[in-house]
Amino acid sequence: MPFAAKHQFGEMNGTRVSFVEKKISENRMKFLKELLESNNFEVLVQEEKRKNEDDPQLYTVAVTDLMFNPVIWIYDRKLRTKDGRIVSADYWFQKKETTKPQYWESMWD
């Protein structure tokens, strides 16, 4: 799953927000919510409407900080884990548990 091409804004529950990710699983939603809240963001989560009862429940995650853009925050090394490590793109996408910020190392994995 790549980063969104554009910084997406909108409204959620009457509040202007910067969307982080849309139509994601519950596990992904919980991961992002915990990570963003530990970085002092106010996180809003909204359940997506399901077409059928059999469809999995999907979520939209957003933050109230309109300046937040995941691409900038990750590559500028502004996001941290709970224990203070720098969040890498691989960590953000839950590909690796390590947080080494050398993005070029993951290009050949």
PyMOL commands that place a pseudoatom at each C-alpha (Angstrom):
pseudoatom trace, name=CA, resn=MET, resi=1, chain=A, elem=C, hetatm=0, pos=[0.000, 0.000, 0.000]
pseudoatom trace, name=CA, resn=PRO, resi=2, chain=A, elem=C, hetatm=0, pos=[1.721, 3.235, -1.095]
pseudoatom trace, name=CA, resn=PHE, resi=3, chain=A, elem=C, hetatm=0, pos=[1.328, 6.688, 0.354]
pseudoatom trace, name=CA, resn=ALA, resi=4, chain=A, elem=C, hetatm=0, pos=[-1.588, 8.747, -0.928]
pseudoatom trace, name=CA, resn=ALA, resi=5, chain=A, elem=C, hetatm=0, pos=[-0.533, 10.948, -3.839]
pseudoatom trace, name=CA, resn=LYS, resi=6, chain=A, elem=C, hetatm=0, pos=[-2.139, 14.058, -2.399]
pseudoatom trace, name=CA, resn=HIS, resi=7, chain=A, elem=C, hetatm=0, pos=[-2.687, 15.430, 1.072]
pseudoatom trace, name=CA, resn=GLN, resi=8, chain=A, elem=C, hetatm=0, pos=[-6.379, 14.752, 1.688]
pseudoatom trace, name=CA, resn=PHE, resi=9, chain=A, elem=C, hetatm=0, pos=[-8.594, 17.052, 3.739]
pseudoatom trace, name=CA, resn=GLY, resi=10, chain=A, elem=C, hetatm=0, pos=[-12.210, 16.761, 4.662]
pseudoatom trace, name=CA, resn=GLU, resi=11, chain=A, elem=C, hetatm=0, pos=[-14.715, 16.755, 7.442]
pseudoatom trace, name=CA, resn=MET, resi=12, chain=A, elem=C, hetatm=0, pos=[-15.515, 14.051, 9.947]
pseudoatom trace, name=CA, resn=ASN, resi=13, chain=A, elem=C, hetatm=0, pos=[-18.284, 14.437, 12.522]
pseudoatom trace, name=CA, resn=GLY, resi=14, chain=A, elem=C, hetatm=0, pos=[-18.375, 18.205, 11.933]
pseudoatom trace, name=CA, resn=THR, resi=15, chain=A, elem=C, hetatm=0, pos=[-14.615, 18.619, 12.432]
pseudoatom trace, name=CA, resn=ARG, resi=16, chain=A, elem=C, hetatm=0, pos=[-12.126, 19.586, 9.709]
pseudoatom trace, name=CA, resn=VAL, resi=17, chain=A, elem=C, hetatm=0, pos=[-9.542, 16.824, 9.437]
pseudoatom trace, name=CA, resn=SER, resi=18, chain=A, elem=C, hetatm=0, pos=[-6.530, 15.616, 7.528]
pseudoatom trace, name=CA, resn=PHE, resi=19, chain=A, elem=C, hetatm=0, pos=[-7.196, 12.047, 6.396]
pseudoatom trace, name=CA, resn=VAL, resi=20, chain=A, elem=C, hetatm=0, pos=[-4.479, 9.543, 7.215]
pseudoatom trace, name=CA, resn=GLU, resi=21, chain=A, elem=C, hetatm=0, pos=[-5.887, 6.400, 5.566]
pseudoatom trace, name=CA, resn=LYS, resi=22, chain=A, elem=C, hetatm=0, pos=[-9.290, 5.297, 4.332]
pseudoatom trace, name=CA, resn=LYS, resi=23, chain=A, elem=C, hetatm=0, pos=[-10.931, 1.871, 4.058]
pseudoatom trace, name=CA, resn=ILE, resi=24, chain=A, elem=C, hetatm=0, pos=[-8.487, 0.039, 6.298]
pseudoatom trace, name=CA, resn=SER, resi=25, chain=A, elem=C, hetatm=0, pos=[-8.862, -3.012, 8.523]
pseudoatom trace, name=CA, resn=GLU, resi=26, chain=A, elem=C, hetatm=0, pos=[-9.440, -2.889, 12.258]
pseudoatom trace, name=CA, resn=ASN, resi=27, chain=A, elem=C, hetatm=0, pos=[-5.871, -4.011, 13.011]
pseudoatom trace, name=CA, resn=ARG, resi=28, chain=A, elem=C, hetatm=0, pos=[-4.425, -1.275, 10.788]
pseudoatom trace, name=CA, resn=MET, resi=29, chain=A, elem=C, hetatm=0, pos=[-6.749, 1.295, 12.358]
pseudoatom trace, name=CA, resn=LYS, resi=30, chain=A, elem=C, hetatm=0, pos=[-5.658, 0.340, 15.873]
pseudoatom trace, name=CA, resn=PHE, resi=31, chain=A, elem=C, hetatm=0, pos=[-1.968, 0.488, 14.894]
pseudoatom trace, name=CA, resn=LEU, resi=32, chain=A, elem=C, hetatm=0, pos=[-2.288, 3.964, 13.343]
pseudoatom trace, name=CA, resn=LYS, resi=33, chain=A, elem=C, hetatm=0, pos=[-4.463, 5.291, 16.159]
pseudoatom trace, name=CA, resn=GLU, resi=34, chain=A, elem=C, hetatm=0, pos=[-1.985, 4.179, 18.816]
pseudoatom trace, name=CA, resn=LEU, resi=35, chain=A, elem=C, hetatm=0, pos=[1.010, 5.508, 16.877]
pseudoatom trace, name=CA, resn=LEU, resi=36, chain=A, elem=C, hetatm=0, pos=[-0.553, 8.892, 16.153]
pseudoatom trace, name=CA, resn=GLU, resi=37, chain=A, elem=C, hetatm=0, pos=[-1.915, 9.371, 19.670]
pseudoatom trace, name=CA, resn=SER, resi=38, chain=A, elem=C, hetatm=0, pos=[1.533, 8.638, 21.098]
pseudoatom trace, name=CA, resn=ASN, resi=39, chain=A, elem=C, hetatm=0, pos=[2.751, 11.522, 18.898]
pseudoatom trace, name=CA, resn=ASN, resi=40, chain=A, elem=C, hetatm=0, pos=[0.137, 13.836, 20.476]
pseudoatom trace, name=CA, resn=PHE, resi=41, chain=A, elem=C, hetatm=0, pos=[-2.324, 13.928, 17.583]
pseudoatom trace, name=CA, resn=GLU, resi=42, chain=A, elem=C, hetatm=0, pos=[-6.048, 13.988, 18.160]
pseudoatom trace, name=CA, resn=VAL, resi=43, chain=A, elem=C, hetatm=0, pos=[-7.241, 10.982, 16.150]
pseudoatom trace, name=CA, resn=LEU, resi=44, chain=A, elem=C, hetatm=0, pos=[-10.749, 10.490, 14.806]
pseudoatom trace, name=CA, resn=VAL, resi=45, chain=A, elem=C, hetatm=0, pos=[-11.956, 7.114, 13.539]
pseudoatom trace, name=CA, resn=GLN, resi=46, chain=A, elem=C, hetatm=0, pos=[-15.045, 6.487, 11.478]
pseudoatom trace, name=CA, resn=GLU, resi=47, chain=A, elem=C, hetatm=0, pos=[-16.553, 3.186, 10.418]
pseudoatom trace, name=CA, resn=GLU, resi=48, chain=A, elem=C, hetatm=0, pos=[-17.137, 2.828, 6.691]
pseudoatom trace, name=CA, resn=LYS, resi=49, chain=A, elem=C, hetatm=0, pos=[-20.595, 1.765, 5.567]
pseudoatom trace, name=CA, resn=ARG, resi=50, chain=A, elem=C, hetatm=0, pos=[-20.800, -1.878, 4.541]
pseudoatom trace, name=CA, resn=LYS, resi=51, chain=A, elem=C, hetatm=0, pos=[-22.772, -3.002, 1.491]
pseudoatom trace, name=CA, resn=ASN, resi=52, chain=A, elem=C, hetatm=0, pos=[-23.494, -6.401, 3.040]
pseudoatom trace, name=CA, resn=GLU, resi=53, chain=A, elem=C, hetatm=0, pos=[-23.386, -7.735, 6.566]
pseudoatom trace, name=CA, resn=ASP, resi=54, chain=A, elem=C, hetatm=0, pos=[-20.839, -10.312, 5.359]
pseudoatom trace, name=CA, resn=ASP, resi=55, chain=A, elem=C, hetatm=0, pos=[-18.341, -7.651, 4.261]
pseudoatom trace, name=CA, resn=PRO, resi=56, chain=A, elem=C, hetatm=0, pos=[-15.534, -6.892, 6.708]
pseudoatom trace, name=CA, resn=GLN, resi=57, chain=A, elem=C, hetatm=0, pos=[-15.813, -3.661, 8.672]
pseudoatom trace, name=CA, resn=LEU, resi=58, chain=A, elem=C, hetatm=0, pos=[-13.442, -1.006, 7.318]
pseudoatom trace, name=CA, resn=TYR, resi=59, chain=A, elem=C, hetatm=0, pos=[-12.379, 2.272, 8.908]
pseudoatom trace, name=CA, resn=THR, resi=60, chain=A, elem=C, hetatm=0, pos=[-11.185, 5.771, 8.064]
pseudoatom trace, name=CA, resn=VAL, resi=61, chain=A, elem=C, hetatm=0, pos=[-8.512, 7.358, 10.267]
pseudoatom trace, name=CA, resn=ALA, resi=62, chain=A, elem=C, hetatm=0, pos=[-7.990, 11.114, 10.405]
pseudoatom trace, name=CA, resn=VAL, resi=63, chain=A, elem=C, hetatm=0, pos=[-6.282, 13.698, 12.611]
pseudoatom trace, name=CA, resn=THR, resi=64, chain=A, elem=C, hetatm=0, pos=[-7.486, 17.179, 13.542]
pseudoatom trace, name=CA, resn=ASP, resi=65, chain=A, elem=C, hetatm=0, pos=[-4.111, 18.726, 12.665]
pseudoatom trace, name=CA, resn=LEU, resi=66, chain=A, elem=C, hetatm=0, pos=[-4.650, 19.957, 9.097]
pseudoatom trace, name=CA, resn=MET, resi=67, chain=A, elem=C, hetatm=0, pos=[-0.893, 20.279, 8.578]
pseudoatom trace, name=CA, resn=PHE, resi=68, chain=A, elem=C, hetatm=0, pos=[-0.310, 16.551, 9.122]
pseudoatom trace, name=CA, resn=ASN, resi=69, chain=A, elem=C, hetatm=0, pos=[0.911, 14.693, 6.052]
pseudoatom trace, name=CA, resn=PRO, resi=70, chain=A, elem=C, hetatm=0, pos=[2.290, 11.173, 6.686]
pseudoatom trace, name=CA, resn=VAL, resi=71, chain=A, elem=C, hetatm=0, pos=[4.866, 11.425, 3.897]
pseudoatom trace, name=CA, resn=ILE, resi=72, chain=A, elem=C, hetatm=0, pos=[6.418, 14.573, 5.334]
pseudoatom trace, name=CA, resn=TRP, resi=73, chain=A, elem=C, hetatm=0, pos=[6.267, 13.427, 8.931]
pseudoatom trace, name=CA, resn=ILE, resi=74, chain=A, elem=C, hetatm=0, pos=[7.910, 10.078, 8.149]
pseudoatom trace, name=CA, resn=TYR, resi=75, chain=A, elem=C, hetatm=0, pos=[10.663, 11.246, 5.818]
pseudoatom trace, name=CA, resn=ASP, resi=76, chain=A, elem=C, hetatm=0, pos=[11.425, 14.293, 7.976]
pseudoatom trace, name=CA, resn=ARG, resi=77, chain=A, elem=C, hetatm=0, pos=[11.767, 11.814, 10.870]
pseudoatom trace, name=CA, resn=LYS, resi=78, chain=A, elem=C, hetatm=0, pos=[9.178, 13.596, 13.019]
pseudoatom trace, name=CA, resn=LEU, resi=79, chain=A, elem=C, hetatm=0, pos=[7.115, 10.543, 14.006]
pseudoatom trace, name=CA, resn=ARG, resi=80, chain=A, elem=C, hetatm=0, pos=[8.290, 8.417, 16.935]
pseudoatom trace, name=CA, resn=THR, resi=81, chain=A, elem=C, hetatm=0, pos=[7.248, 5.108, 18.408]
pseudoatom trace, name=CA, resn=LYS, resi=82, chain=A, elem=C, hetatm=0, pos=[6.129, 4.931, 22.027]
pseudoatom trace, name=CA, resn=ASP, resi=83, chain=A, elem=C, hetatm=0, pos=[9.675, 4.115, 23.084]
pseudoatom trace, name=CA, resn=GLY, resi=84, chain=A, elem=C, hetatm=0, pos=[11.144, 7.048, 21.114]
pseudoatom trace, name=CA, resn=ARG, resi=85, chain=A, elem=C, hetatm=0, pos=[12.468, 5.333, 17.984]
pseudoatom trace, name=CA, resn=ILE, resi=86, chain=A, elem=C, hetatm=0, pos=[12.103, 7.082, 14.625]
pseudoatom trace, name=CA, resn=VAL, resi=87, chain=A, elem=C, hetatm=0, pos=[9.273, 5.709, 12.475]
pseudoatom trace, name=CA, resn=SER, resi=88, chain=A, elem=C, hetatm=0, pos=[10.412, 4.487, 9.064]
pseudoatom trace, name=CA, resn=ALA, resi=89, chain=A, elem=C, hetatm=0, pos=[8.193, 3.899, 6.030]
pseudoatom trace, name=CA, resn=ASP, resi=90, chain=A, elem=C, hetatm=0, pos=[8.452, 0.133, 6.542]
pseudoatom trace, name=CA, resn=TYR, resi=91, chain=A, elem=C, hetatm=0, pos=[7.358, 0.511, 10.151]
pseudoatom trace, name=CA, resn=TRP, resi=92, chain=A, elem=C, hetatm=0, pos=[4.465, 2.783, 9.099]
pseudoatom trace, name=CA, resn=PHE, resi=93, chain=A, elem=C, hetatm=0, pos=[3.227, 0.180, 6.613]
pseudoatom trace, name=CA, resn=GLN, resi=94, chain=A, elem=C, hetatm=0, pos=[3.806, -2.595, 9.173]
pseudoatom trace, name=CA, resn=LYS, resi=95, chain=A, elem=C, hetatm=0, pos=[6.294, -4.418, 6.952]
pseudoatom trace, name=CA, resn=LYS, resi=96, chain=A, elem=C, hetatm=0, pos=[9.025, -4.506, 9.604]
pseudoatom trace, name=CA, resn=GLU, resi=97, chain=A, elem=C, hetatm=0, pos=[9.260, -4.083, 13.341]
pseudoatom trace, name=CA, resn=THR, resi=98, chain=A, elem=C, hetatm=0, pos=[12.598, -2.325, 13.033]
pseudoatom trace, name=CA, resn=THR, resi=99, chain=A, elem=C, hetatm=0, pos=[12.574, 1.423, 12.684]
pseudoatom trace, name=CA, resn=LYS, resi=100, chain=A, elem=C, hetatm=0, pos=[15.839, 1.999, 10.899]
pseudoatom trace, name=CA, resn=PRO, resi=101, chain=A, elem=C, hetatm=0, pos=[15.140, 5.139, 8.859]
pseudoatom trace, name=CA, resn=GLN, resi=102, chain=A, elem=C, hetatm=0, pos=[17.441, 4.206, 5.987]
pseudoatom trace, name=CA, resn=TYR, resi=103, chain=A, elem=C, hetatm=0, pos=[14.783, 3.920, 3.293]
pseudoatom trace, name=CA, resn=TRP, resi=104, chain=A, elem=C, hetatm=0, pos=[17.316, 2.796, 0.677]
pseudoatom trace, name=CA, resn=GLU, resi=105, chain=A, elem=C, hetatm=0, pos=[17.911, -0.458, 2.585]
pseudoatom trace, name=CA, resn=SER, resi=106, chain=A, elem=C, hetatm=0, pos=[14.325, -1.563, 1.933]
pseudoatom trace, name=CA, resn=MET, resi=107, chain=A, elem=C, hetatm=0, pos=[14.593, -0.889, -1.802]
pseudoatom trace, name=CA, resn=TRP, resi=108, chain=A, elem=C, hetatm=0, pos=[16.432, -4.192, -2.335]
pseudoatom trace, name=CA, resn=ASP, resi=109, chain=A, elem=C, hetatm=0, pos=[14.558, -6.376, 0.170]
for i in range(1, 109): cmd.bond("trace and resi %d" % i, "trace and resi %d" % (i + 1))
show_as sticks, trace
zoom trace
